[in-house]
Amino acid sequence: MENTLEIANRFRETILNGTWIANTNYKDQLQNLDWKIAVTPVKNLNTISLLAQHVHYYISGINNVFKGGSLDIKDKFSFDFPPIQSQVEWQAFLIKFWDSAEEFASFVEEMPNEKLDQVFFDEKYGTCKRNIEAMIEHSYYHLGQIVLIKKLLTE
């Protein structure tokens, strides 16, 4: 059975520092990306900016639950963000993204292993482990989209 440190590090690999699964991560793909590329649409696809904000939205929502708060995130709002309009705004968002991701990983890392099998917020959402793993899988799904869109815009 995986322990919370292993799961936290798997999450960190996805967002902050890993290359094992996808040979990249969000930070590697986004940190030095010009905001104009991040907000450029390709056909009817979501922009890189919207995809990153979408993933951040879910990380922040789960962090709120880990802090003892309510589960306020809703799928219907998960792409509703004001447009990024400058490099300064883009960089400010990325700092929030990295900070929220590290906070998420720290919550997971510090949680007792037994909590992984406990209910996450409400029984209908399954266990903590299921929700943490879903966040990792969801993040990789959108990372693949970001990589492809970035290639379409920069190559």
TORBA-723033 format. One line per field, with one value per residue (C-alpha): residue number from 1; residue in one letter; chain; x, y, z. Coordinates in nm, 3 decimals. Example, Ala and Ser with C-alpha at 12.3 -4.5 7.8 and 13.67 -1.06 7.14 Angstrom:
2
num <- [1  2]
residuo <- [A  S]
cadena <- [A  A]
px <- [1.230  1.367]
py <- [-0.450  -0.106]
pz <- [0.780  0.714]
END
This chain:
155
num <- [1  2  3  4  5  6  7  8  9  10  11  12  13  14  15  16  17  18  19  20  21  22  23  24  25  26  27  28  29  30  31  32  33  34  35  36  37  38  39  40  41  42  43  44  45  46  47  48  49  50  51  52  53  54  55  56  57  58  59  60  61  62  63  64  65  66  67  68  69  70  71  72  73  74  75  76  77  78  79  80  81  82  83  84  85  86  87  88  89  90  91  92  93  94  95  96  97  98  99  100  101  102  103  104  105  106  107  108  109  110  111  112  113  114  115  116  117  118  119  120  121  122  123  124  125  126  127  128  129  130  131  132  133  134  135  136  137  138  139  140  141  142  143  144  145  146  147  148  149  150  151  152  153  154  155]
residuo <- [M  E  N  T  L  E  I  A  N  R  F  R  E  T  I  L  N  G  T  W  I  A  N  T  N  Y  K  D  Q  L  Q  N  L  D  W  K  I  A  V  T  P  V  K  N  L  N  T  I  S  L  L  A  Q  H  V  H  Y  Y  I  S  G  I  N  N  V  F  K  G  G  S  L  D  I  K  D  K  F  S  F  D  F  P  P  I  Q  S  Q  V  E  W  Q  A  F  L  I  K  F  W  D  S  A  E  E  F  A  S  F  V  E  E  M  P  N  E  K  L  D  Q  V  F  F  D  E  K  Y  G  T  C  K  R  N  I  E  A  M  I  E  H  S  Y  Y  H  L  G  Q  I  V  L  I  K  K  L  L  T  E]
cadena <- [A  A  A  A  A  A  A  A  A  A  A  A  A  A  A  A  A  A  A  A  A  A  A  A  A  A  A  A  A  A  A  A  A  A  A  A  A  A  A  A  A  A  A  A  A  A  A  A  A  A  A  A  A  A  A  A  A  A  A  A  A  A  A  A  A  A  A  A  A  A  A  A  A  A  A  A  A  A  A  A  A  A  A  A  A  A  A  A  A  A  A  A  A  A  A  A  A  A  A  A  A  A  A  A  A  A  A  A  A  A  A  A  A  A  A  A  A  A  A  A  A  A  A  A  A  A  A  A  A  A  A  A  A  A  A  A  A  A  A  A  A  A  A  A  A  A  A  A  A  A  A  A  A  A  A]
px <- [0.000  0.125  0.179  0.093  0.451  0.464  0.128  0.227  0.545  0.348  0.134  0.443  0.584  0.273  0.269  0.604  0.908  0.864  0.952  0.891  0.542  0.508  0.873  0.752  0.531  0.317  0.596  0.831  0.566  0.431  0.695  0.865  0.566  0.469  0.119  0.018  0.080  -0.103  -0.419  -0.406  -0.695  -0.644  -0.966  -1.229  -0.984  -0.945  -0.644  -0.338  -0.430  -0.782  -0.656  -0.402  -0.661  -0.905  -0.658  -0.572  -0.944  -0.975  -0.651  -0.767  -1.109  -0.964  -0.719  -1.019  -1.157  -0.817  -0.824  -1.156  -1.373  -1.655  -1.637  -1.740  -1.605  -1.856  -1.784  -2.004  -1.772  -1.443  -1.362  -1.507  -1.212  -1.143  -0.904  -0.533  -0.437  -0.065  0.257  0.230  -0.115  0.009  0.309  0.089  -0.144  0.148  0.282  -0.062  -0.073  0.267  0.185  -0.152  0.008  0.273  0.007  -0.194  0.114  0.196  -0.157  -0.129  0.223  0.127  -0.195  -0.185  -0.188  -0.515  -0.692  -0.644  -0.923  -1.158  -1.446  -1.356  -1.600  -1.912  -1.955  -2.072  -1.718  -1.546  -1.224  -0.949  -0.716  -0.960  -0.987  -0.613  -0.545  -0.820  -0.647  -0.321  -0.493  -0.699  -0.382  -0.197  -0.494  -0.483  -0.102  -0.116  -0.354  -0.127  0.176  -0.007  -0.155  0.182  0.343  0.073  0.141  0.519  0.650]
py <- [0.000  0.347  0.583  0.949  1.061  0.853  0.988  1.347  1.307  1.163  1.475  1.700  1.520  1.612  1.981  2.092  1.881  1.540  1.386  1.018  0.970  1.246  1.352  1.697  1.875  2.189  2.407  2.300  2.373  2.701  2.884  3.057  3.063  3.403  3.499  3.570  3.206  3.094  3.281  3.207  2.990  2.697  2.617  2.525  2.397  2.551  2.777  2.678  2.946  2.811  2.455  2.559  2.767  2.475  2.239  2.505  2.551  2.186  2.184  2.491  2.338  2.020  2.224  2.398  2.061  1.959  2.279  2.169  2.379  2.288  2.145  2.447  2.357  2.288  2.147  2.414  2.687  2.508  2.704  3.042  3.273  3.631  3.645  3.683  4.017  4.057  3.877  4.013  3.855  3.529  3.517  3.603  3.316  3.075  3.166  3.092  2.766  2.647  2.753  2.575  2.263  2.255  2.314  2.020  1.796  1.900  1.821  1.475  1.417  1.512  1.313  0.982  0.681  0.563  0.876  0.763  0.509  0.753  0.936  1.254  1.525  1.316  0.943  1.011  1.132  0.817  0.806  1.061  0.837  0.818  1.197  1.254  0.999  1.153  1.491  1.337  1.166  1.475  1.685  1.450  1.450  1.827  1.836  1.631  1.884  2.172  2.006  1.947  2.298  2.449  2.251  2.371  2.732  2.731  2.490]
pz <- [0.000  -0.084  0.202  0.211  0.140  -0.180  -0.296  -0.212  -0.415  -0.709  -0.701  -0.682  -0.987  -1.185  -1.104  -0.970  -1.045  -1.202  -1.534  -1.470  -1.620  -1.881  -1.910  -1.798  -1.546  -1.523  -1.388  -1.665  -1.930  -1.790  -1.589  -1.881  -2.115  -2.251  -2.142  -2.501  -2.588  -2.274  -2.378  -2.751  -2.867  -3.103  -3.288  -3.028  -2.763  -2.420  -2.390  -2.191  -1.939  -1.893  -1.852  -1.588  -1.403  -1.420  -1.253  -0.995  -0.921  -0.818  -0.618  -0.425  -0.366  -0.222  -0.013  0.142  0.251  0.389  0.597  0.746  0.517  0.284  -0.066  -0.271  -0.616  -0.891  -1.236  -1.398  -1.266  -1.329  -1.647  -1.542  -1.490  -1.585  -1.878  -1.813  -1.966  -1.901  -1.818  -1.463  -1.420  -1.569  -1.335  -1.034  -1.126  -1.164  -0.820  -0.673  -0.869  -0.742  -0.385  -0.390  -0.537  -0.267  -0.002  -0.142  -0.140  0.216  0.335  0.180  0.311  0.666  0.678  0.867  0.632  0.790  0.666  0.305  0.351  0.526  0.362  0.177  0.285  0.204  0.135  -0.220  -0.304  -0.185  0.012  0.056  -0.143  -0.434  -0.448  -0.421  -0.696  -0.909  -0.874  -0.997  -1.291  -1.377  -1.372  -1.607  -1.845  -1.876  -1.881  -2.200  -2.351  -2.249  -2.405  -2.734  -2.750  -2.667  -2.954  -3.193  -3.094  -3.072  -3.334]
END
